[in-house]
């Protein structure tokens, strides 16, 4: 697998469209279009991690942004259905934790559905549960001190 992290401004239109297709595989109330995604990320320090096969096929992507000078918020992520269960997201969390430290961040944050597999993974791996929002999916907010 090939891992590449770059500012979102470095993403071309073809990569952006492939990312949107991956995000459609994740249940969400949002119907994200490339133009919407571009608008949402304007004015912030966004980083995209693309995971590709050795032949260049996009199999996962993640978007994180700087929410303060010391905090990187992990915003969106998706793994192609036929690649799930192979440890890609676990590898991403280790990868982004290491990279965030190198970039000078002191904390990672993320929101996930409470009780989800990801929520359970975060709790087992040192992430601190900060709040649970009482919305339709009971969103959990986690942080990890680096």
C-alpha positions as CSV (number, residue, x, y, z in Angstrom):
1,X,0.0,0.0,0.0
2,X,1.0,3.6,-0.7
3,X,0.3,6.2,2.0
4,X,0.3,9.9,0.9
5,X,-0.6,12.9,3.1
6,X,-0.8,16.3,1.6
7,X,-2.6,19.6,2.0
8,X,-6.1,19.5,0.4
9,X,-5.1,22.2,-2.1
10,X,-2.8,19.5,-3.6
11,X,-5.7,17.2,-4.4
12,X,-6.7,17.2,-8.1
13,X,-10.3,17.0,-9.3
14,X,-10.0,13.3,-10.2
15,X,-8.7,12.4,-6.7
16,X,-11.5,14.6,-5.2
17,X,-14.2,12.7,-7.1
18,X,-12.7,9.4,-6.0
19,X,-12.7,10.5,-2.4
20,X,-16.4,11.6,-2.7
21,X,-17.2,8.1,-4.0
22,X,-15.5,6.5,-1.0
23,X,-17.4,8.9,1.4
24,X,-20.7,7.8,-0.1
25,X,-20.0,4.3,1.3
26,X,-20.2,5.7,4.9
27,X,-23.7,6.2,6.3
28,X,-24.2,9.9,6.6
29,X,-26.9,12.5,6.5
30,X,-24.7,14.5,4.2
31,X,-24.7,14.1,0.4
32,X,-21.3,15.5,-0.2
33,X,-20.4,16.8,-3.7
34,X,-16.9,17.8,-4.8
35,X,-17.9,21.5,-4.8
36,X,-19.4,21.2,-1.3
37,X,-16.3,19.6,0.0
38,X,-14.1,22.3,-1.5
39,X,-16.3,25.0,0.2
40,X,-16.2,23.2,3.6
41,X,-12.4,23.1,3.7
42,X,-11.7,26.7,2.6
43,X,-9.9,28.8,5.1
44,X,-8.5,25.9,7.3
45,X,-5.4,23.9,7.3
46,X,-6.7,20.6,5.9
47,X,-4.7,17.5,5.3
48,X,-5.7,14.5,3.2
49,X,-4.3,11.1,3.5
50,X,-4.8,8.8,0.5
51,X,-4.2,5.1,0.7
52,X,-3.7,3.4,-2.6
53,X,-2.8,-0.1,-3.9
54,X,0.6,-0.5,-5.6
55,X,-1.3,-0.1,-8.9
56,X,-2.7,3.3,-7.8
57,X,-6.3,2.3,-6.9
58,X,-7.7,4.5,-4.1
59,X,-8.8,2.2,-1.3
60,X,-9.1,4.7,1.6
61,X,-8.9,8.4,2.4
62,X,-9.0,10.6,5.4
63,X,-9.3,14.3,6.0
64,X,-8.0,16.1,9.1
65,X,-7.8,19.8,9.8
66,X,-6.2,22.1,12.3
67,X,-8.8,23.2,14.8
68,X,-6.3,25.2,16.8
69,X,-2.5,25.7,16.8
70,X,-2.1,22.6,19.0
71,X,-5.1,20.4,17.9
72,X,-5.7,18.3,14.8
73,X,-9.3,17.2,14.3
74,X,-9.8,14.0,12.4
75,X,-12.9,14.9,10.3
76,X,-13.8,12.4,7.6
77,X,-12.6,9.0,6.7
78,X,-13.6,6.0,4.6
79,X,-12.2,2.6,3.5
80,X,-13.5,0.9,0.4
81,X,-15.9,-1.9,1.5
82,X,-13.8,-4.7,0.0
83,X,-10.7,-3.5,1.9
84,X,-12.4,-3.2,5.4
85,X,-11.2,-5.4,8.2
86,X,-7.6,-5.4,7.0
87,X,-6.3,-2.9,9.6
88,X,-6.2,0.2,7.3
89,X,-7.9,2.5,9.8
90,X,-5.8,1.2,12.7
91,X,-2.7,1.9,10.7
92,X,-4.0,5.4,9.9
93,X,-4.5,6.2,13.5
94,X,-0.9,5.2,14.3
95,X,0.3,7.0,11.2
96,X,-1.5,10.3,11.9
97,X,-0.5,10.2,15.6
98,X,3.2,10.0,14.6
99,X,2.8,12.6,11.8
100,X,0.9,15.0,14.1
101,X,3.7,14.8,16.7
102,X,6.2,15.6,14.0
103,X,4.1,18.6,12.9
104,X,4.0,19.9,16.4
105,X,0.4,19.2,17.4
106,X,-0.3,18.3,21.0
107,X,-3.7,16.7,20.7
108,X,-5.9,14.8,18.2
109,X,-9.7,15.0,18.4
110,X,-12.5,13.1,16.7
111,X,-16.3,12.6,16.8
112,X,-17.7,9.1,16.2
113,X,-21.0,7.3,16.9
114,X,-21.1,6.2,20.5
115,X,-20.7,2.5,20.9
116,X,-19.5,2.0,17.4
117,X,-16.5,-0.3,16.6
118,X,-14.4,2.9,16.1
119,X,-15.6,4.2,19.5
120,X,-14.5,1.0,21.2
121,X,-11.2,1.0,19.3
122,X,-10.5,4.5,20.5
123,X,-11.2,3.7,24.1
124,X,-8.9,0.7,24.0
125,X,-6.1,2.7,22.6
126,X,-5.7,5.6,25.0
127,X,-8.3,8.1,23.6
128,X,-10.2,9.9,26.3
129,X,-14.0,10.2,26.0
130,X,-14.9,13.9,26.5
131,X,-18.6,14.1,25.8
132,X,-21.5,12.2,24.4
133,X,-24.0,14.4,22.5
134,X,-27.6,13.4,22.9
135,X,-28.5,13.5,19.2
136,X,-29.9,10.8,16.9
137,X,-26.7,8.7,16.9
138,X,-25.3,9.8,20.3
139,X,-22.1,11.2,19.0
140,X,-19.0,10.7,21.1
141,X,-16.2,13.3,21.2
142,X,-12.7,11.9,21.9
143,X,-9.3,13.3,22.3
144,X,-5.8,11.9,22.5
145,X,-2.9,13.8,24.1
146,X,0.2,13.4,22.1
